[in-house]
Amino acid sequence: MKVVTFGELMVRLQPFNYERFVQANSLEFSFGGGEANVAVSLANYGLDAAFVTKLPAHAIGQAAVNSLRRYGVDTSMITRGGDRVGIYYNEKGASQRGSVCIYDRANSAIQLAQPSDFDWDKIFEGVDWFHFTGITPALGENVVEICREACKAAKAHGVKISCDLNYRGKLWTREQARAAMTDLCQYVDVCISNEEDAKDVFGIEAEATDIYGGKLNAEGYKSVAKQLADKFHFEKVAITLRESHSAFDNGWSAMLYDVASGEYCFSKKYDLHIIDRVGGGDSFGGGLIYSLLTGKSTQEAVEFAVAASALKHSIEGDYNMMTVSEVEKLAGGDGSGRIQR
């Protein structure tokens, strides 16, 4: 099975441990980005995973490429050119202090990329699945067009398409997101979202549910998933729920709606004590794609995806570094992480 993901790979700069930006004397250097994170998860699960982007040919661009190669991601279809690698500065939250993310992505190589930079017909030869997120088209109209061409080519090659809505208000407005994602979602087979993103991007929300209060009943999940599926004719819709008790302690669960069977499957809920939450949603996406490609049932797929994401929250950095057996051990247990004997 071969999967292609497309997006921006950024430099991640972060103060040591839980320092604030204003007190830090040095910053830790790593790489990450939504779709790249998914590719790393899938490569770790043993799938043939390729990441597509545009990166400069200089040493920082090469270091970004090498960060993916280290985990077995196919980087052969990355276009080289441009001058900048995008940057995001991450300040980890602690207790009641939330995390802080500051973007420095203007004029990055991928933001300035053009449709002619990518030969999608060649890229999709022998590919089974294509994944992107709503973060990528938010980079500009030119990148919306690149995503559109990618989706059209994927459809022409019989490739399944998944998209994580991932609304980022720091990159574009709700109106811009709605226009672009309404266009792109017509090509999508599997949608990944949460209630906040569904509301921000499409104005879809469940009645009598406080989406920002961290609590959601089962009917709220079902309502949002069905509205999304009805609007765009998705085959499946995954809705995740994060219950934020503090920066350290979250509840984490999800639901997967299979349109063909009308089945709504809910995962167990994990009580997380977080080491690093960045990439948590991406690890859910990676787990879901792996599950669907390998023939897991709807219930098994959502359990695997949520377990994979729960484990990612224990790992520093953007990338999830868990194996299939480690995820399955947690998914098949009671959710505590204790070894079942």
Helices and strands as residue ranges (DSSP letters): E 2-6, E 10-15, G 21-23, E 27-32, H 34-44, E 48-52, E 54-55, H 59-69, E 79-80, E 87-91, E 100-104, G 115-117, H 120-123, E 129-133, G 137-139, H 141-156, E 160-164, H 174-184, G 185-187, E 190-194, H 195-202, H 218-232, E 236-244, E 249-258, E 263-266, E 270-273, H 280-293, H 298-312, H 324-331
